[in-house]
Amino acid sequence: MKRHDPIPVTVLTGFLGSGKTTLLNRLLKDPQLTDTAVIVNEFGDVGIDHLLVEQSSDGVIELSDGCLCCTVRGELVDTLAELVDRLQTGRIERLRRIVIETTGLADPAPVLQAVMGHPVLVDSLRLDGVITTLDALNAIGTLDRHEEAVKQVAVADRIVLTKTDLAEDAPLDALRARIGALNPGAPLLDAQEAQTGYAALFDCGLYDPETKTADVQRWLRDEAIAAAHHHHHHHHDVNRHDARIRAFTLVHDGLVDRDAIAMFIDLLRSAHSERVLRMKGIVGLSDNPERPLVIHGVQGTFHPPARLPSWPDNDRRTRIVVITRDLGEDFVRDLFGAFAGQPAADRADRVALESNPLVVPGHRF
């Protein structure tokens, strides 16, 4: 990796006992994960999990007491900044990737925000993806009882089902359907299958290191979300935690004004930041139709928007994938339509009444 290339960061999350460390142990034996720094989070007074990670101590950084979503967040930023500094000053010869393994109790959003929104780190790191593990034996009960587990699934780019070899009597079809309704855009993989390795789990971000281009289809997976939406429009038939989550795609055939898309994002961020779990998309802008805009946000934090040098394929539609919690799909669609110039009777009045936000300045597009 060239020194100036942003370092890809992968967040490995999953509820307690879901097999994160076992998966990490296996992945670290892959030659493609050479020169990877692994940050292992600990919860409690005594660190245990890091002893199970079969990696030399030089490659594993253990974060002390606390979980990544609370007391240790500042330490995470400091650790990432130190890694970047070591690379830039030559104290580390190569650093191809960073993997952050969170505690099972962690809300992954603050971890993603630390990578995407820190003013110094944002130029040196790029979020590659979120991998969430689910224990096939206990996943349904975990999702029923713990909202954190539901959120871990909802924001994932890849979901790995573990212990399927021990779950012969478990309702795996029902579990897969439930996961598909929660996050249809994330491929569901079986940890027992040989192909669930580096190629399936990593390099799932926007940037494709092999082709040196933006792989929008792999990143957005908006077609999978649209297909699932057709079959599972509003999943009210599942547990109440699940029913709070919605995943959908905003599609617009025309071009969008740069200021309009900025106002749309600022409106959601200022009024509903905690409800927008994740948003990522590619937008065709009217000021330069040949160079689309890429947006990526986690709750209230958005990565600085970037203009691609060109459209990566022949699909030039604006496509924005949105994952929300306790925020209606129709409201988001109406709000986007108002700013994108999509006609609808009294839409603007309804949007104004439902949001009533205080718009705050955001990134310039």
C-alpha positions in Angstrom: 0.0 0.0 0.0 1.3 3.5 -0.8 1.8 5.7 2.1 -0.8 8.2 1.0 -3.5 5.6 0.4 -6.2 5.7 3.1 -5.9 2.6 5.3 -9.1 0.4 5.2 -10.7 -0.2 8.5 -13.0 -3.2 9.2 -15.2 -3.3 12.3 -15.9 -6.8 13.6 -18.9 -6.9 15.9 -21.5 -9.3 17.2 -23.2 -10.1 20.5 -21.5 -11.9 23.4 -20.6 -15.4 22.5 -21.3 -15.1 18.8 -17.9 -16.3 17.7 -16.1 -13.0 16.8 -12.7 -14.1 18.2 -13.0 -17.6 16.6 -13.7 -16.0 13.2 -10.8 -13.5 13.7 -8.4 -16.3 14.6 -9.2 -18.0 11.3 -9.0 -14.9 9.2 -5.6 -13.8 10.6 -4.1 -17.0 9.2 -4.9 -15.8 5.7 -1.8 -14.4 4.0 -3.9 -11.5 2.6 -4.2 -10.2 6.2 -0.5 -9.8 6.6 0.5 -6.4 7.9 -2.9 -6.0 9.7 -3.2 -4.2 13.0 -5.9 -5.8 15.2 -7.5 -3.6 17.9 -9.2 -5.9 20.5 -11.7 -4.3 22.9 -12.0 -5.6 26.4 -15.0 -5.2 28.8 -14.2 -5.6 32.5 -11.2 -5.4 34.7 -9.3 -8.3 33.2 -8.7 -8.7 29.5 -9.4 -12.2 28.2 -10.3 -12.2 24.6 -6.9 -10.9 23.4 -5.3 -14.1 24.8 -7.4 -16.1 22.3 -6.2 -14.1 19.3 -3.4 -16.1 17.8 -1.3 -13.1 16.7 2.0 -11.7 17.9 1.7 -9.0 20.5 3.2 -6.5 18.1 0.1 -6.8 15.9 -2.6 -6.7 18.6 -3.5 -3.6 20.5 -5.7 -4.2 23.5 -8.0 -1.4 24.6 -8.5 -1.3 28.3 -11.5 -1.2 30.6 -14.8 -0.2 28.9 -16.6 -0.7 25.6 -16.0 1.1 22.4 -19.3 2.9 22.6 -18.6 4.6 25.9 -15.5 5.2 28.1 -12.9 3.8 25.7 -13.9 5.9 22.6 -11.3 8.5 23.2 -8.7 5.8 23.6 -9.8 4.3 20.3 -9.2 7.6 18.5 -5.8 7.9 20.2 -4.8 4.4 19.2 -5.8 4.9 15.6 -4.0 8.2 15.4 -0.9 6.6 16.8 -1.0 3.9 14.2 -1.3 6.4 11.5 1.6 8.5 12.9 3.8 5.4 13.2 3.2 4.6 9.5 3.8 8.1 8.3 7.0 8.5 10.3 8.4 5.1 9.2 8.1 3.4 12.6 5.8 0.9 10.9 7.0 -0.2 7.5 3.7 -1.4 6.2 0.1 -1.2 7.5 -2.4 -2.6 5.0 -5.5 -2.8 7.1 -6.9 -2.2 10.6 -9.5 -4.6 12.2 -11.4 -3.4 15.3 -13.1 -6.2 17.3 -15.7 -4.7 19.5 -17.1 -6.0 22.7 -20.3 -7.9 22.3 -22.2 -5.2 24.2 -21.1 -2.4 21.9 -23.2 -0.2 19.7 -21.0 -0.1 16.5 -22.2 3.4 15.5 -19.7 5.4 17.7 -16.8 3.2 16.3 -17.8 4.0 12.8 -18.2 7.7 13.7 -14.7 7.7 15.1 -13.3 6.4 11.8 -15.5 8.5 9.5 -15.8 11.8 11.3 -12.6 12.6 13.1 -10.9 15.6 11.5 -7.5 14.1 11.4 -8.3 10.4 10.9 -10.7 11.0 8.0 -7.9 11.7 5.6 -5.8 8.7 6.6 -8.5 6.0 7.1 -11.4 4.7 5.2 -14.2 2.5 6.4 -14.1 -0.8 4.5 -17.0 -2.5 6.2 -18.8 -3.8 9.2 -18.8 -7.6 9.8 -21.4 -8.9 12.3 -21.4 -12.4 13.7 -24.6 -14.2 14.8 -24.7 -17.4 16.8 -27.1 -19.7 15.0 -28.0 -21.5 18.2 -29.1 -18.5 20.2 -29.6 -15.7 17.6 -33.4 -15.5 17.6 -33.5 -15.2 21.4 -30.7 -12.7 21.3 -32.5 -10.5 18.8 -35.7 -10.8 20.8 -34.1 -9.6 24.0 -31.3 -7.2 23.0 -31.7 -4.2 20.9 -27.9 -3.8 20.6 -27.8 -7.1 18.7 -30.5 -5.9 16.3 -28.6 -2.7 15.6 -25.4 -4.7 15.0 -27.2 -6.7 12.3 -28.9 -3.6 10.8 -25.7 -1.6 10.2 -23.6 -4.6 8.9 -22.1 -4.9 5.4 -21.5 -8.7 5.9 -23.3 -11.0 8.3 -21.7 -14.3 9.4 -23.8 -17.0 10.9 -21.7 -19.1 13.3 -22.2 -22.5 14.9 -24.5 -23.8 12.2 -22.9 -27.2 12.6 -24.3 -27.3 16.1 -27.7 -26.0 15.2 -29.4 -28.8 13.4 -32.6 -28.4 15.4 -32.6 -24.6 15.3 -35.1 -22.8 13.0 -32.4 -21.6 10.6 -34.8 -20.8 7.8 -36.8 -18.5 10.1 -33.6 -16.9 11.3 -32.3 -16.3 7.8 -35.7 -14.7 6.8 -35.5 -12.5 9.9 -32.0 -11.3 9.1 -33.0 -10.7 5.5 -35.9 -8.5 6.6 -33.7 -6.6 8.9 -30.8 -6.0 6.5 -31.4 -7.2 3.0 -28.4 -5.5 1.7 -25.9 -7.5 3.7 -24.9 -10.9 2.3 -25.5 -13.7 4.8 -22.6 -16.1 5.1 -22.0 -19.3 6.9 -18.8 -19.5 9.0 -18.6 -23.2 8.4 -18.2 -22.7 4.6 -14.7 -22.5 3.2 -15.6 -19.5 1.0 -16.4 -17.4 4.0 -12.9 -15.9 4.1 -11.0 -12.8 3.1 -12.6 -12.4 -0.3 -16.1 -12.6 1.0 -15.7 -10.4 4.1 -13.1 -7.7 3.2 -12.8 -5.1 0.5 -16.6 -4.5 0.6 -16.3 -0.7 0.7 -16.8 1.7 -2.1 -13.2 1.5 -3.3 -12.1 -1.7 -5.1 -8.3 -2.1 -4.5 -8.1 -4.6 -7.4 -9.5 -2.4 -10.1 -8.6 1.0 -8.4 -12.2 2.1 -9.1 -15.4 2.6 -7.2 -17.4 -0.6 -7.0 -20.8 1.0 -6.4 -22.9 -2.1 -7.0 -20.9 -4.1 -4.4 -21.0 -1.3 -1.9 -24.6 -0.3 -2.1 -26.3 -3.6 -3.0 -29.4 -1.5 -3.6 -30.9 -4.1 -5.9 -30.9 -6.7 -3.1 -32.6 -4.1 -0.8 -35.2 -3.3 -3.5 -36.0 -7.0 -4.1 -36.4 -7.6 -0.4 -38.5 -4.5 0.0 -40.9 -5.8 -2.7 -41.5 -9.0 -0.6 -41.2 -7.6 2.9 -42.7 -4.1 2.8 -42.7 -3.0 6.5 -41.9 -6.1 8.6 -44.5 -5.8 11.3 -44.8 -9.6 11.7 -41.5 -9.8 13.6 -40.3 -8.8 17.1 -40.8 -5.3 18.1 -37.0 -4.5 18.0 -37.0 -5.6 14.4 -40.1 -3.6 13.5 -38.2 -0.4 14.5 -35.7 -0.9 11.7 -36.3 -0.1 8.0 -33.9 -0.5 5.1 -34.8 1.0 1.7 -33.4 2.7 -1.3 -34.1 6.2 -2.7 -33.9 6.3 -6.5 -34.0 9.3 -8.7 -33.5 9.3 -12.5 -32.8 13.0 -12.9 -30.0 15.2 -11.6 -30.0 16.8 -8.2 -28.9 20.3 -7.3 -25.8 20.3 -5.1 -27.3 22.6 -2.5 -30.5 20.6 -2.4 -28.8 17.3 -1.5 -26.8 19.1 1.1 -29.9 20.6 2.7 -31.6 17.1 2.6 -28.7 15.6 4.5 -28.4 18.5 6.9 -32.2 18.2 7.7 -32.0 14.5 8.5 -28.8 15.0 10.5 -30.0 17.9 12.6 -33.5 16.6 13.3 -33.2 12.8 13.1 -29.5 11.9 13.5 -30.1 9.1 16.0 -32.8 7.6 13.8 -30.7 7.4 10.6 -28.5 4.5 11.5 -26.7 4.5 8.1 -26.9 6.2 4.8 -24.8 5.6 1.7 -25.3 6.5 -1.9 -24.2 7.9 -5.2 -25.8 11.1 -6.5 -25.9 12.7 -9.9 -25.4 16.4 -9.5 -26.6 19.1 -12.0 -23.4 21.2 -11.8 -21.2 18.4 -13.2 -23.3 15.4 -14.4 -20.2 13.4 -15.3 -18.8 13.4 -11.8 -21.2 11.8 -9.3 -21.1 12.5 -5.6 -20.6 9.8 -3.0 -22.2 10.2 0.4 -21.8 8.0 3.5 -23.1 8.6 7.0 -23.6 6.9 10.3 -26.2 8.6 12.4 -25.1 12.2 12.8 -21.7 11.7 11.3 -21.0 11.9 7.6 -17.8 11.3 5.8 -16.7 14.3 3.8 -18.5 13.9 0.5 -16.3 13.0 -2.5 -16.7 13.4 -6.2 -15.8 10.4 -8.3 -13.8 11.1 -11.5 -16.6 9.5 -13.5 -19.6 7.2 -13.3 -18.3 3.6 -12.6 -20.9 2.0 -14.9 -23.8 2.8 -17.2 -26.3 3.1 -14.3 -26.4 6.9 -13.8 -29.4 7.0 -11.4 -29.1 8.6 -8.0 -29.3 5.7 -5.5 -29.2 6.3 -1.7 -29.5 3.4 0.7 -31.1 4.4 4.0 -31.3 2.3 7.2 -33.5 3.9 9.9 -34.8 3.2 13.3 -38.1 4.7 14.5 -38.2 6.9 11.3 -40.9 6.3 8.7 -39.8 5.4 5.2 -42.6 7.5 3.7 -41.3 10.5 5.5 -37.7 10.1 4.3 -39.0 9.5 0.7 -41.2 12.6 0.9 -38.3 14.7 2.2 -35.9 13.5 -0.5 -38.5 14.0 -3.1 -39.1 17.6 -2.0 -35.4 18.4 -2.5 -34.9 16.3 -5.6 -37.8 18.0 -7.3 -40.1 15.0 -7.5 -43.7 16.2 -7.8 -46.2 15.5 -5.0 -49.2 17.3 -3.7 -48.6 19.3 -0.5 -45.4 17.3 0.2 -43.4 20.3 1.4 -46.1 21.3 4.0 -46.3 17.7 5.3 -42.5 17.5 5.6 -42.3 20.8 7.4 -44.9 19.8 9.9 -43.3 16.4 10.6 -39.7 17.5 11.0 -39.7 21.1 12.3 -35.9 20.9 12.4 -33.2 23.4 13.2 -30.9 23.0 10.2 -27.2 23.2 11.0 -24.4 23.7 8.5 -22.8 20.6 7.2 -20.1 19.6 4.7 -20.0 21.6 1.5 -20.8 19.4 -1.5 
